[in-house]
Amino acid sequence: MSPRRREVMETAQSMGYYDTPRRCSQRELAERLDIRQATVAEHLQRAERDLVAFWLEQQAT
């Protein structure tokens, strides 16, 4: 995972994006990181994809 993608994921976690209910939005993440909301969405989607693939690989071994 790229350092920037990791930074977005860690910021999302620390700001409560993955809490239920969410404590922040992608827009708020974008403002904090000074990037576009669409870029946040892309980073999160790809990071989540990578984490799911990694988890599934680990479960198969």
C-alpha distance matrix in Angstrom:
0.0 3.8 6.5 8.3 6.4 6.4 9.9 11.0 10.2 12.0 14.7 15.3 15.8 18.0 20.0 20.7 19.1 18.6 22.2 25.1 26.6 23.8 24.6 22.9 22.2 19.5 22.2 22.4 18.6 19.0 22.0 20.5 17.5 20.0 18.3 19.6 19.5 18.4 15.3 14.6 15.3 13.1 10.0 11.1 12.1 9.0 7.0 10.3 10.5 7.6 9.1 12.5 12.0 10.9 13.9 16.2 15.7 16.5 19.5 20.8 21.2
3.8 0.0 3.8 5.5 5.2 6.2 8.6 10.1 10.6 12.2 14.2 15.4 16.5 18.2 19.9 21.3 19.7 19.9 23.5 26.6 27.7 24.6 24.9 22.8 22.0 19.0 21.2 21.3 17.6 17.4 20.2 18.7 15.4 17.5 15.9 17.7 18.2 17.3 13.8 13.6 15.1 12.8 9.6 11.7 13.2 10.3 9.0 12.7 13.2 10.8 12.5 15.9 15.6 14.7 17.6 19.9 19.4 20.2 23.3 24.5 24.9
6.5 3.8 0.0 3.8 5.5 5.1 6.1 8.7 9.8 10.3 12.1 14.1 15.2 16.2 18.1 19.9 18.9 19.5 22.8 26.1 27.1 23.9 23.7 21.6 21.2 18.6 20.4 20.0 16.2 16.2 18.5 16.5 13.3 15.7 14.9 17.3 18.1 18.0 14.4 13.6 15.9 14.3 10.8 12.7 15.1 12.9 10.9 14.4 15.8 13.5 14.4 18.0 18.3 17.0 19.5 22.2 21.9 22.1 25.2 26.8 27.0
8.3 5.5 3.8 0.0 3.8 5.3 4.9 6.3 8.6 9.8 10.5 12.3 14.2 15.2 16.3 18.4 16.9 18.2 21.5 24.7 25.3 21.9 21.6 19.1 18.3 15.4 17.0 16.8 13.1 12.7 15.1 13.5 10.0 12.2 11.1 13.5 14.4 14.5 10.8 10.2 12.9 11.6 8.2 10.6 13.3 11.7 10.3 13.8 15.5 14.1 15.1 18.5 19.1 18.5 20.8 23.4 23.5 24.1 26.8 28.6 29.2
6.4 5.2 5.5 3.8 0.0 3.8 5.4 5.2 6.2 8.6 9.9 10.6 12.4 14.3 15.4 16.7 14.8 15.5 19.1 22.1 22.9 19.7 20.0 17.7 16.7 13.8 16.1 16.3 12.5 12.6 15.6 14.3 11.3 13.7 12.0 13.6 13.5 13.2 9.9 8.7 10.5 9.1 5.4 7.3 9.8 8.2 6.5 10.0 11.8 10.6 11.7 14.9 15.7 15.5 17.6 20.0 20.5 21.2 23.7 25.5 26.4
6.4 6.2 5.1 5.3 3.8 0.0 3.8 5.4 5.0 6.0 8.4 9.7 10.5 12.1 14.0 15.4 14.2 14.5 17.8 21.2 22.3 19.2 19.3 17.6 17.4 15.2 17.6 17.0 13.2 14.2 16.8 14.7 12.2 15.3 14.4 16.3 16.0 16.2 13.2 11.2 13.1 12.3 8.5 9.0 11.8 10.4 7.5 10.4 12.7 11.0 10.9 14.5 15.7 14.6 16.3 19.3 19.7 19.8 22.3 24.5 25.0
9.9 8.6 6.1 4.9 5.4 3.8 0.0 3.8 5.5 5.1 6.0 8.5 9.8 10.4 12.0 14.1 13.4 14.6 17.6 21.0 21.8 18.4 17.8 15.8 15.9 13.8 15.6 14.5 10.8 11.8 13.8 11.3 8.9 12.2 12.1 14.6 14.6 15.6 12.6 10.4 13.2 13.1 9.5 10.1 13.6 12.9 10.4 13.1 15.8 14.5 14.4 17.8 19.3 18.3 19.7 22.8 23.4 23.3 25.8 28.1 28.7
11.0 10.1 8.7 6.3 5.2 5.4 3.8 0.0 3.8 5.5 5.1 6.1 8.6 9.9 10.5 12.2 10.7 12.3 15.5 18.6 19.1 15.7 15.4 13.0 12.5 10.1 12.2 11.6 7.8 8.9 11.5 9.8 7.6 10.8 10.0 11.8 11.2 12.3 9.6 6.9 9.5 10.1 6.8 7.1 10.8 10.9 9.0 11.3 14.1 13.8 13.8 16.7 18.6 18.3 19.5 22.3 23.4 23.7 25.7 28.1 29.1
10.2 10.6 9.8 8.6 6.2 5.0 5.5 3.8 0.0 3.8 5.5 5.1 6.2 8.7 10.0 10.7 9.2 9.7 13.1 16.3 17.3 14.2 14.5 12.9 12.8 11.1 14.0 13.3 9.8 11.7 14.4 12.5 11.0 14.4 13.5 14.8 13.5 14.2 12.0 9.0 10.3 10.9 7.7 6.2 9.7 10.0 7.2 8.6 12.0 11.6 10.8 13.6 15.9 15.4 16.2 19.2 20.5 20.5 22.3 24.9 26.0
12.0 12.2 10.3 9.8 8.6 6.0 5.1 5.5 3.8 0.0 3.8 5.4 5.1 6.1 8.5 10.0 9.9 10.5 13.0 16.7 17.7 14.8 14.3 13.2 14.1 13.1 15.5 13.9 10.6 13.0 14.9 12.2 11.2 15.0 15.0 16.9 15.9 17.2 15.0 11.9 13.7 14.6 11.2 10.0 13.5 13.7 10.5 11.8 15.2 14.4 13.0 16.1 18.4 17.2 17.7 21.0 22.2 21.6 23.6 26.4 27.1
14.7 14.2 12.1 10.5 9.9 8.4 6.0 5.1 5.5 3.8 0.0 3.8 5.4 5.1 6.0 8.5 8.5 10.4 12.6 16.2 16.6 13.2 12.1 10.4 11.5 10.7 12.5 10.5 7.3 10.0 11.4 8.6 8.3 12.1 12.6 14.6 13.6 15.6 13.7 10.4 12.8 14.4 11.5 10.5 14.3 15.1 12.6 13.8 17.3 17.1 16.0 18.8 21.2 20.5 21.0 24.1 25.5 25.1 26.9 29.7 30.6
15.3 15.4 14.1 12.3 10.6 9.7 8.5 6.1 5.1 5.4 3.8 0.0 3.8 5.6 5.3 6.2 5.0 7.0 9.6 12.9 13.4 10.0 9.6 8.0 8.8 8.3 11.0 9.5 6.6 9.8 11.8 10.0 10.1 13.5 13.3 14.3 12.4 14.2 13.0 9.3 10.7 12.9 10.6 8.5 12.0 13.6 11.4 11.7 15.4 15.9 14.6 16.8 19.7 19.5 19.5 22.4 24.3 24.1 25.4 28.2 29.6
15.8 16.5 15.2 14.2 12.4 10.5 9.8 8.6 6.2 5.1 5.4 3.8 0.0 3.8 5.5 5.3 5.8 6.0 8.0 11.7 12.9 10.2 9.9 9.8 11.4 11.6 14.4 12.6 10.2 13.5 15.2 12.9 13.3 16.9 16.9 18.0 16.1 17.8 16.5 12.8 13.8 15.7 13.2 10.7 13.8 15.2 12.3 12.1 15.9 16.0 13.9 16.1 19.2 18.5 18.0 21.1 23.0 22.3 23.5 26.6 27.7
18.0 18.2 16.2 15.2 14.3 12.1 10.4 9.9 8.7 6.1 5.1 5.6 3.8 0.0 3.8 5.5 7.7 8.8 9.7 13.4 14.1 11.4 9.8 9.9 12.3 13.0 15.0 12.3 10.3 13.8 14.5 11.7 12.7 16.3 17.2 18.8 17.3 19.6 18.2 14.6 16.3 18.3 15.7 13.7 17.1 18.4 15.5 15.7 19.5 19.4 17.3 19.7 22.7 21.7 21.3 24.6 26.3 25.3 26.6 29.9 30.7
20.0 19.9 18.1 16.3 15.4 14.0 12.0 10.5 10.0 8.5 6.0 5.3 5.5 3.8 0.0 3.8 5.8 8.4 8.9 12.1 12.0 8.9 6.7 6.3 9.1 10.4 12.0 9.1 7.9 11.6 12.0 9.7 11.6 14.8 15.8 16.9 15.1 17.8 17.1 13.4 15.0 17.7 15.7 13.6 17.0 18.9 16.6 16.6 20.3 20.9 19.1 21.2 24.3 23.9 23.4 26.5 28.5 27.8 28.9 32.1 33.3
20.7 21.3 19.9 18.4 16.7 15.4 14.1 12.2 10.7 10.0 8.5 6.2 5.3 5.5 3.8 0.0 3.8 5.4 5.1 8.4 8.6 5.9 4.8 6.0 8.9 10.8 13.0 10.8 10.0 13.8 14.7 13.0 14.6 17.8 18.2 18.7 16.3 18.6 18.3 14.5 15.2 18.0 16.3 13.5 16.3 18.6 16.3 15.5 19.3 20.2 18.1 19.6 23.0 22.8 21.8 24.7 27.1 26.3 27.0 30.2 31.7
19.1 19.7 18.9 16.9 14.8 14.2 13.4 10.7 9.2 9.9 8.5 5.0 5.8 7.7 5.8 3.8 0.0 3.8 5.6 8.3 8.5 5.0 5.8 5.2 6.5 7.8 10.8 9.5 8.4 11.9 13.6 12.6 13.7 16.6 16.2 16.2 13.4 15.3 15.3 11.6 11.7 14.6 13.4 10.4 13.0 15.6 13.9 12.8 16.5 17.9 16.2 17.5 20.8 21.1 20.4 22.9 25.5 25.2 25.9 28.9 30.6
18.6 19.9 19.5 18.2 15.5 14.5 14.6 12.3 9.7 10.5 10.4 7.0 6.0 8.8 8.4 5.4 3.8 0.0 3.8 6.6 8.1 6.1 8.0 8.7 9.8 10.9 14.2 13.3 11.9 15.2 17.3 16.1 16.8 19.8 19.2 19.1 16.2 17.5 17.4 13.7 13.2 15.7 14.3 10.8 12.7 15.3 13.2 11.3 14.9 16.4 14.1 14.9 18.5 18.8 17.5 20.0 22.7 22.3 22.6 25.7 27.6
22.2 23.5 22.8 21.5 19.1 17.8 17.6 15.5 13.1 13.0 12.6 9.6 8.0 9.7 8.9 5.1 5.6 3.8 0.0 3.8 5.5 4.8 6.6 8.9 11.0 13.1 15.9 14.5 13.9 17.4 18.9 17.7 19.0 22.0 21.9 21.8 18.8 20.5 20.6 16.9 16.5 19.2 18.0 14.6 16.4 19.0 16.9 15.0 18.5 19.9 17.4 17.9 21.7 21.8 20.1 22.5 25.4 24.6 24.6 27.9 29.7
25.1 26.6 26.1 24.7 22.1 21.2 21.0 18.6 16.3 16.7 16.2 12.9 11.7 13.4 12.1 8.4 8.3 6.6 3.8 0.0 2.9 5.0 7.8 10.4 12.1 14.6 17.2 16.3 16.3 19.7 21.1 20.4 21.9 24.6 24.2 23.7 20.3 21.9 22.6 19.1 18.1 21.0 20.4 16.8 18.0 21.0 19.4 16.9 20.1 22.0 19.6 19.4 23.2 23.7 21.7 23.7 26.9 26.3 25.8 29.0 31.1
26.6 27.7 27.1 25.3 22.9 22.3 21.8 19.1 17.3 17.7 16.6 13.4 12.9 14.1 12.0 8.6 8.5 8.1 5.5 2.9 0.0 3.8 6.4 9.1 10.7 13.7 15.9 15.0 15.6 18.8 19.9 19.6 21.5 23.9 23.6 22.8 19.5 21.3 22.4 18.9 18.0 21.2 20.9 17.5 18.9 22.1 20.7 18.5 21.7 23.8 21.6 21.6 25.3 26.0 24.2 26.2 29.4 28.9 28.5 31.6 33.8
23.8 24.6 23.9 21.9 19.7 19.2 18.4 15.7 14.2 14.8 13.2 10.0 10.2 11.4 8.9 5.9 5.0 6.1 4.8 5.0 3.8 0.0 3.8 5.5 7.2 10.1 12.4 11.4 11.9 15.1 16.3 15.9 17.7 20.1 19.8 19.2 16.0 18.0 18.9 15.4 14.8 18.2 17.7 14.5 16.3 19.5 18.1 16.4 19.8 21.7 19.9 20.4 24.0 24.6 23.3 25.5 28.4 28.2 28.2 31.3 33.3
24.6 24.9 23.7 21.6 20.0 19.3 17.8 15.4 14.5 14.3 12.1 9.6 9.9 9.8 6.7 4.8 5.8 8.0 6.6 7.8 6.4 3.8 0.0 3.8 7.1 10.4 11.8 9.7 10.7 14.1 14.5 13.7 16.1 18.5 19.0 18.9 16.1 18.8 19.4 15.8 16.1 19.5 18.7 15.9 18.4 21.2 19.6 18.5 22.1 23.6 21.8 22.8 26.3 26.6 25.5 28.0 30.7 30.2 30.6 33.8 35.5
22.9 22.8 21.6 19.1 17.7 17.6 15.8 13.0 12.9 13.2 10.4 8.0 9.8 9.9 6.3 6.0 5.2 8.7 8.9 10.4 9.1 5.5 3.8 0.0 3.8 6.9 8.1 6.1 7.2 10.4 10.9 10.7 13.0 15.1 15.4 15.1 12.4 15.3 15.9 12.5 13.2 16.7 16.0 13.7 16.3 19.2 18.0 17.4 20.8 22.4 21.1 22.4 25.7 26.1 25.6 28.0 30.5 30.4 31.0 34.0 35.8
22.2 22.0 21.2 18.3 16.7 17.4 15.9 12.5 12.8 14.1 11.5 8.8 11.4 12.3 9.1 8.9 6.5 9.8 11.0 12.1 10.7 7.2 7.1 3.8 0.0 3.8 5.2 5.2 6.4 8.6 9.9 10.8 12.4 13.9 13.4 12.4 9.3 12.0 13.2 10.1 10.3 14.0 14.0 12.0 14.2 17.3 16.8 16.3 19.4 21.3 20.6 21.7 24.7 25.7 25.4 27.6 30.1 30.4 31.1 33.7 35.8
19.5 19.0 18.6 15.4 13.8 15.2 13.8 10.1 11.1 13.1 10.7 8.3 11.6 13.0 10.4 10.8 7.8 10.9 13.1 14.6 13.7 10.1 10.4 6.9 3.8 0.0 3.8 5.4 4.9 6.1 8.6 9.8 10.4 11.7 10.4 9.1 5.9 8.4 9.4 6.4 6.8 10.5 10.7 9.3 11.6 14.4 14.3 14.4 17.2 19.1 19.0 20.2 22.9 24.0 24.2 26.3 28.5 29.2 30.1 32.5 34.5
22.2 21.2 20.4 17.0 16.1 17.6 15.6 12.2 14.0 15.5 12.5 11.0 14.4 15.0 12.0 13.0 10.8 14.2 15.9 17.2 15.9 12.4 11.8 8.1 5.2 3.8 0.0 3.8 5.4 5.0 6.3 8.7 9.9 10.1 9.3 7.8 5.3 8.8 10.2 8.2 9.3 12.7 13.2 12.6 14.8 17.4 17.5 18.0 20.6 22.4 22.5 23.9 26.4 27.5 27.9 30.0 32.1 32.8 33.9 36.2 38.2
22.4 21.3 20.0 16.8 16.3 17.0 14.5 11.6 13.3 13.9 10.5 9.5 12.6 12.3 9.1 10.8 9.5 13.3 14.5 16.3 15.0 11.4 9.7 6.1 5.2 5.4 3.8 0.0 3.8 5.4 5.1 6.2 8.6 9.6 10.2 10.1 8.3 11.9 12.4 9.8 11.7 14.9 14.5 13.6 16.5 18.9 18.3 18.8 21.9 23.2 22.8 24.6 27.3 27.9 28.1 30.5 32.6 32.9 34.0 36.7 38.4
18.6 17.6 16.2 13.1 12.5 13.2 10.8 7.8 9.8 10.6 7.3 6.6 10.2 10.3 7.9 10.0 8.4 11.9 13.9 16.3 15.6 11.9 10.7 7.2 6.4 4.9 5.4 3.8 0.0 3.8 5.4 5.1 6.1 8.3 8.4 9.1 7.6 10.7 10.2 7.1 9.6 12.4 11.3 10.7 13.9 15.9 14.9 15.9 19.0 20.0 19.7 21.7 24.3 24.6 25.1 27.7 29.5 29.8 31.2 33.8 35.3
19.0 17.4 16.2 12.7 12.6 14.2 11.8 8.9 11.7 13.0 10.0 9.8 13.5 13.8 11.6 13.8 11.9 15.2 17.4 19.7 18.8 15.1 14.1 10.4 8.6 6.1 5.0 5.4 3.8 0.0 3.8 5.5 5.1 5.6 5.0 5.5 5.1 8.5 7.9 6.1 9.1 11.4 10.9 11.4 14.3 16.0 15.7 17.2 19.8 20.8 21.2 23.2 25.4 26.0 26.9 29.3 30.9 31.6 33.1 35.4 37.0
22.0 20.2 18.5 15.1 15.6 16.8 13.8 11.5 14.4 14.9 11.4 11.8 15.2 14.5 12.0 14.7 13.6 17.3 18.9 21.1 19.9 16.3 14.5 10.9 9.9 8.6 6.3 5.1 5.4 3.8 0.0 3.8 5.5 5.0 6.6 7.7 8.1 11.7 11.3 9.9 12.8 15.2 14.5 15.0 18.0 19.7 19.2 20.7 23.4 24.3 24.5 26.6 28.9 29.3 30.1 32.6 34.3 34.7 36.3 38.7 40.2
20.5 18.7 16.5 13.5 14.3 14.7 11.3 9.8 12.5 12.2 8.6 10.0 12.9 11.7 9.7 13.0 12.6 16.1 17.7 20.4 19.6 15.9 13.7 10.7 10.8 9.8 8.7 6.2 5.1 5.5 3.8 0.0 3.8 5.6 8.1 10.3 10.6 13.9 12.7 10.6 13.9 16.0 14.5 14.7 18.2 19.5 18.3 19.9 23.0 23.4 23.2 25.7 28.0 27.9 28.7 31.5 32.9 33.0 34.8 37.4 38.5
17.5 15.4 13.3 10.0 11.3 12.2 8.9 7.6 11.0 11.2 8.3 10.1 13.3 12.7 11.6 14.6 13.7 16.8 19.0 21.9 21.5 17.7 16.1 13.0 12.4 10.4 9.9 8.6 6.1 5.1 5.5 3.8 0.0 3.8 5.6 8.7 9.7 12.3 10.2 8.7 12.4 13.7 11.9 13.0 16.4 17.1 16.1 18.3 21.0 21.1 21.3 24.1 25.9 25.8 27.1 29.8 30.9 31.3 33.3 35.6 36.7
20.0 17.5 15.7 12.2 13.7 15.3 12.2 10.8 14.4 15.0 12.1 13.5 16.9 16.3 14.8 17.8 16.6 19.8 22.0 24.6 23.9 20.1 18.5 15.1 13.9 11.7 10.1 9.6 8.3 5.6 5.0 5.6 3.8 0.0 3.8 7.0 9.3 11.9 10.2 9.9 13.5 14.7 13.6 15.2 18.2 19.0 18.6 20.9 23.3 23.5 24.2 26.8 28.5 28.7 30.1 32.7 33.8 34.3 36.4 38.5 39.7
18.3 15.9 14.9 11.1 12.0 14.4 12.1 10.0 13.5 15.0 12.6 13.3 16.9 17.2 15.8 18.2 16.2 19.2 21.9 24.2 23.6 19.8 19.0 15.4 13.4 10.4 9.3 10.2 8.4 5.0 6.6 8.1 5.6 3.8 0.0 3.8 6.6 8.4 6.6 7.2 10.6 11.4 10.9 12.9 15.4 16.1 16.4 18.7 20.7 21.2 22.3 24.7 26.2 26.8 28.4 30.6 31.7 32.6 34.6 36.5 37.9
19.6 17.7 17.3 13.5 13.6 16.3 14.6 11.8 14.8 16.9 14.6 14.3 18.0 18.8 16.9 18.7 16.2 19.1 21.8 23.7 22.8 19.2 18.9 15.1 12.4 9.1 7.8 10.1 9.1 5.5 7.7 10.3 8.7 7.0 3.8 0.0 3.8 5.4 5.2 6.5 8.8 10.0 10.8 12.6 14.4 15.7 16.7 18.5 20.2 21.4 22.7 24.5 26.0 27.1 28.6 30.5 31.9 33.1 34.8 36.6 38.3
19.5 18.2 18.1 14.4 13.5 16.0 14.6 11.2 13.5 15.9 13.6 12.4 16.1 17.3 15.1 16.3 13.4 16.2 18.8 20.3 19.5 16.0 16.1 12.4 9.3 5.9 5.3 8.3 7.6 5.1 8.1 10.6 9.7 9.3 6.6 3.8 0.0 3.8 5.3 5.0 6.2 8.7 9.9 10.6 12.2 14.3 15.3 16.4 18.3 20.0 21.0 22.4 24.3 25.7 26.7 28.5 30.3 31.5 32.8 34.7 36.7
18.4 17.3 18.0 14.5 13.2 16.2 15.6 12.3 14.2 17.2 15.6 14.2 17.8 19.6 17.8 18.6 15.3 17.5 20.5 21.9 21.3 18.0 18.8 15.3 12.0 8.4 8.8 11.9 10.7 8.5 11.7 13.9 12.3 11.9 8.4 5.4 3.8 0.0 3.8 5.4 5.0 6.2 8.7 9.9 10.5 12.3 14.1 15.3 16.5 18.4 19.9 21.1 22.6 24.3 25.6 27.0 28.6 30.3 31.6 33.1 35.2
15.3 13.8 14.4 10.8 9.9 13.2 12.6 9.6 12.0 15.0 13.7 13.0 16.5 18.2 17.1 18.3 15.3 17.4 20.6 22.6 22.4 18.9 19.4 15.9 13.2 9.4 10.2 12.4 10.2 7.9 11.3 12.7 10.2 10.2 6.6 5.2 5.3 3.8 0.0 3.8 5.4 5.1 6.1 8.6 9.8 10.7 12.1 14.1 15.3 16.5 18.2 19.9 21.1 22.4 24.1 25.8 27.0 28.5 30.2 31.8 33.6
14.6 13.6 13.6 10.2 8.7 11.2 10.4 6.9 9.0 11.9 10.4 9.3 12.8 14.6 13.4 14.5 11.6 13.7 16.9 19.1 18.9 15.4 15.8 12.5 10.1 6.4 8.2 9.8 7.1 6.1 9.9 10.6 8.7 9.9 7.2 6.5 5.0 5.4 3.8 0.0 3.8 5.4 5.2 6.1 8.5 10.0 10.5 12.0 14.1 15.3 16.3 18.1 19.9 20.9 22.2 24.1 25.7 26.8 28.3 30.3 32.0
15.3 15.1 15.9 12.9 10.5 13.1 13.2 9.5 10.3 13.7 12.8 10.7 13.8 16.3 15.0 15.2 11.7 13.2 16.5 18.1 18.0 14.8 16.1 13.2 10.3 6.8 9.3 11.7 9.6 9.1 12.8 13.9 12.4 13.5 10.6 8.8 6.2 5.0 5.4 3.8 0.0 3.8 5.6 5.2 6.0 8.6 9.9 10.5 12.2 14.2 15.3 16.4 18.2 19.9 20.9 22.4 24.3 25.7 26.8 28.6 30.8
13.1 12.8 14.3 11.6 9.1 12.3 13.1 10.1 10.9 14.6 14.4 12.9 15.7 18.3 17.7 18.0 14.6 15.7 19.2 21.0 21.2 18.2 19.5 16.7 14.0 10.5 12.7 14.9 12.4 11.4 15.2 16.0 13.7 14.7 11.4 10.0 8.7 6.2 5.1 5.4 3.8 0.0 3.8 5.5 5.2 6.1 8.4 9.9 10.6 12.3 14.2 15.4 16.5 18.3 19.9 21.2 22.6 24.4 25.8 27.2 29.2
10.0 9.6 10.8 8.2 5.4 8.5 9.5 6.8 7.7 11.2 11.5 10.6 13.2 15.7 15.7 16.3 13.4 14.3 18.0 20.4 20.9 17.7 18.7 16.0 14.0 10.7 13.2 14.5 11.3 10.9 14.5 14.5 11.9 13.6 10.9 10.8 9.9 8.7 6.1 5.2 5.6 3.8 0.0 3.8 5.6 5.3 6.0 8.5 9.9 10.6 12.1 14.2 15.4 16.4 18.1 19.9 21.1 22.4 24.3 25.9 27.5
11.1 11.7 12.7 10.6 7.3 9.0 10.1 7.1 6.2 10.0 10.5 8.5 10.7 13.7 13.6 13.5 10.4 10.8 14.6 16.8 17.5 14.5 15.9 13.7 12.0 9.3 12.6 13.6 10.7 11.4 15.0 14.7 13.0 15.2 12.9 12.6 10.6 9.9 8.6 6.1 5.2 5.5 3.8 0.0 3.8 5.5 5.1 5.9 8.4 9.8 10.4 12.0 14.1 15.1 16.2 18.1 19.8 20.9 22.3 24.3 26.1
12.1 13.2 15.1 13.3 9.8 11.8 13.6 10.8 9.7 13.5 14.3 12.0 13.8 17.1 17.0 16.3 13.0 12.7 16.4 18.0 18.9 16.3 18.4 16.3 14.2 11.6 14.8 16.5 13.9 14.3 18.0 18.2 16.4 18.2 15.4 14.4 12.2 10.5 9.8 8.5 6.0 5.2 5.6 3.8 0.0 3.8 5.5 5.2 6.1 8.7 10.0 10.6 12.3 14.2 15.3 16.5 18.4 20.0 21.1 22.7 24.9
9.0 10.3 12.9 11.7 8.2 10.4 12.9 10.9 10.0 13.7 15.1 13.6 15.2 18.4 18.9 18.6 15.6 15.3 19.0 21.0 22.1 19.5 21.2 19.2 17.3 14.4 17.4 18.9 15.9 16.0 19.7 19.5 17.1 19.0 16.1 15.7 14.3 12.3 10.7 10.0 8.6 6.1 5.3 5.5 3.8 0.0 3.8 5.4 5.0 6.2 8.6 9.9 10.5 12.2 14.2 15.4 16.5 18.4 20.0 21.2 23.2
7.0 9.0 10.9 10.3 6.5 7.5 10.4 9.0 7.2 10.5 12.6 11.4 12.3 15.5 16.6 16.3 13.9 13.2 16.9 19.4 20.7 18.1 19.6 18.0 16.8 14.3 17.5 18.3 14.9 15.7 19.2 18.3 16.1 18.6 16.4 16.7 15.3 14.1 12.1 10.5 9.9 8.4 6.0 5.1 5.5 3.8 0.0 3.8 5.4 5.1 6.2 8.6 9.9 10.5 12.2 14.2 15.3 16.5 18.4 20.1 21.7
10.3 12.7 14.4 13.8 10.0 10.4 13.1 11.3 8.6 11.8 13.8 11.7 12.1 15.7 16.6 15.5 12.8 11.3 15.0 16.9 18.5 16.4 18.5 17.4 16.3 14.4 18.0 18.8 15.9 17.2 20.7 19.9 18.3 20.9 18.7 18.5 16.4 15.3 14.1 12.0 10.5 9.9 8.5 5.9 5.2 5.4 3.8 0.0 3.8 5.4 5.1 6.1 8.5 9.8 10.4 12.2 14.2 15.3 16.4 18.4 20.4
10.5 13.2 15.8 15.5 11.8 12.7 15.8 14.1 12.0 15.2 17.3 15.4 15.9 19.5 20.3 19.3 16.5 14.9 18.5 20.1 21.7 19.8 22.1 20.8 19.4 17.2 20.6 21.9 19.0 19.8 23.4 23.0 21.0 23.3 20.7 20.2 18.3 16.5 15.3 14.1 12.2 10.6 9.9 8.4 6.1 5.0 5.4 3.8 0.0 3.8 5.5 5.2 6.2 8.6 9.9 10.6 12.3 14.3 15.4 16.7 18.9
7.6 10.8 13.5 14.1 10.6 11.0 14.5 13.8 11.6 14.4 17.1 15.9 16.0 19.4 20.9 20.2 17.9 16.4 19.9 22.0 23.8 21.7 23.6 22.4 21.3 19.1 22.4 23.2 20.0 20.8 24.3 23.4 21.1 23.5 21.2 21.4 20.0 18.4 16.5 15.3 14.2 12.3 10.6 9.8 8.7 6.2 5.1 5.4 3.8 0.0 3.8 5.5 5.2 6.1 8.6 10.0 10.6 12.3 14.3 15.5 17.1
9.1 12.5 14.4 15.1 11.7 10.9 14.4 13.8 10.8 13.0 16.0 14.6 13.9 17.3 19.1 18.1 16.2 14.1 17.4 19.6 21.6 19.9 21.8 21.1 20.6 19.0 22.5 22.8 19.7 21.2 24.5 23.2 21.3 24.2 22.3 22.7 21.0 19.9 18.2 16.3 15.3 14.2 12.1 10.4 10.0 8.6 6.2 5.1 5.5 3.8 0.0 3.8 5.4 5.0 6.1 8.6 9.8 10.5 12.3 14.3 15.8
12.5 15.9 18.0 18.5 14.9 14.5 17.8 16.7 13.6 16.1 18.8 16.8 16.1 19.7 21.2 19.6 17.5 14.9 17.9 19.4 21.6 20.4 22.8 22.4 21.7 20.2 23.9 24.6 21.7 23.2 26.6 25.7 24.1 26.8 24.7 24.5 22.4 21.1 19.9 18.1 16.4 15.4 14.2 12.0 10.6 9.9 8.6 6.1 5.2 5.5 3.8 0.0 3.8 5.4 5.1 6.1 8.6 9.8 10.5 12.4 14.7
12.0 15.6 18.3 19.1 15.7 15.7 19.3 18.6 15.9 18.4 21.2 19.7 19.2 22.7 24.3 23.0 20.8 18.5 21.7 23.2 25.3 24.0 26.3 25.7 24.7 22.9 26.4 27.3 24.3 25.4 28.9 28.0 25.9 28.5 26.2 26.0 24.3 22.6 21.1 19.9 18.2 16.5 15.4 14.1 12.3 10.5 9.9 8.5 6.2 5.2 5.4 3.8 0.0 3.8 5.5 5.2 6.2 8.7 9.9 10.7 12.9
10.9 14.7 17.0 18.5 15.5 14.6 18.3 18.3 15.4 17.2 20.5 19.5 18.5 21.7 23.9 22.8 21.1 18.8 21.8 23.7 26.0 24.6 26.6 26.1 25.7 24.0 27.5 27.9 24.6 26.0 29.3 27.9 25.8 28.7 26.8 27.1 25.7 24.3 22.4 20.9 19.9 18.3 16.4 15.1 14.2 12.2 10.5 9.8 8.6 6.1 5.0 5.4 3.8 0.0 3.8 5.5 5.1 6.2 8.7 10.0 11.2
13.9 17.6 19.5 20.8 17.6 16.3 19.7 19.5 16.2 17.7 21.0 19.5 18.0 21.3 23.4 21.8 20.4 17.5 20.1 21.7 24.2 23.3 25.5 25.6 25.4 24.2 27.9 28.1 25.1 26.9 30.1 28.7 27.1 30.1 28.4 28.6 26.7 25.6 24.1 22.2 20.9 19.9 18.1 16.2 15.3 14.2 12.2 10.4 9.9 8.6 6.1 5.1 5.5 3.8 0.0 3.8 5.4 5.1 6.3 8.8 10.3
16.2 19.9 22.2 23.4 20.0 19.3 22.8 22.3 19.2 21.0 24.1 22.4 21.1 24.6 26.5 24.7 22.9 20.0 22.5 23.7 26.2 25.5 28.0 28.0 27.6 26.3 30.0 30.5 27.7 29.3 32.6 31.5 29.8 32.7 30.6 30.5 28.5 27.0 25.8 24.1 22.4 21.2 19.9 18.1 16.5 15.4 14.2 12.2 10.6 10.0 8.6 6.1 5.2 5.5 3.8 0.0 3.8 5.4 5.1 6.3 9.0
15.7 19.4 21.9 23.5 20.5 19.7 23.4 23.4 20.5 22.2 25.5 24.3 23.0 26.3 28.5 27.1 25.5 22.7 25.4 26.9 29.4 28.4 30.7 30.5 30.1 28.5 32.1 32.6 29.5 30.9 34.3 32.9 30.9 33.8 31.7 31.9 30.3 28.6 27.0 25.7 24.3 22.6 21.1 19.8 18.4 16.5 15.3 14.2 12.3 10.6 9.8 8.6 6.2 5.1 5.4 3.8 0.0 3.8 5.4 5.2 6.7
16.5 20.2 22.1 24.1 21.2 19.8 23.3 23.7 20.5 21.6 25.1 24.1 22.3 25.3 27.8 26.3 25.2 22.3 24.6 26.3 28.9 28.2 30.2 30.4 30.4 29.2 32.8 32.9 29.8 31.6 34.7 33.0 31.3 34.3 32.6 33.1 31.5 30.3 28.5 26.8 25.7 24.4 22.4 20.9 20.0 18.4 16.5 15.3 14.3 12.3 10.5 9.8 8.7 6.2 5.1 5.4 3.8 0.0 3.8 5.4 5.5
19.5 23.3 25.2 26.8 23.7 22.3 25.8 25.7 22.3 23.6 26.9 25.4 23.5 26.6 28.9 27.0 25.9 22.6 24.6 25.8 28.5 28.2 30.6 31.0 31.1 30.1 33.9 34.0 31.2 33.1 36.3 34.8 33.3 36.4 34.6 34.8 32.8 31.6 30.2 28.3 26.8 25.8 24.3 22.3 21.1 20.0 18.4 16.4 15.4 14.3 12.3 10.5 9.9 8.7 6.3 5.1 5.4 3.8 0.0 3.8 5.5
20.8 24.5 26.8 28.6 25.5 24.5 28.1 28.1 24.9 26.4 29.7 28.2 26.6 29.9 32.1 30.2 28.9 25.7 27.9 29.0 31.6 31.3 33.8 34.0 33.7 32.5 36.2 36.7 33.8 35.4 38.7 37.4 35.6 38.5 36.5 36.6 34.7 33.1 31.8 30.3 28.6 27.2 25.9 24.3 22.7 21.2 20.1 18.4 16.7 15.5 14.3 12.4 10.7 10.0 8.8 6.3 5.2 5.4 3.8 0.0 3.8
21.2 24.9 27.0 29.2 26.4 25.0 28.7 29.1 26.0 27.1 30.6 29.6 27.7 30.7 33.3 31.7 30.6 27.6 29.7 31.1 33.8 33.3 35.5 35.8 35.8 34.5 38.2 38.4 35.3 37.0 40.2 38.5 36.7 39.7 37.9 38.3 36.7 35.2 33.6 32.0 30.8 29.2 27.5 26.1 24.9 23.2 21.7 20.4 18.9 17.1 15.8 14.7 12.9 11.2 10.3 9.0 6.7 5.5 5.5 3.8 0.0
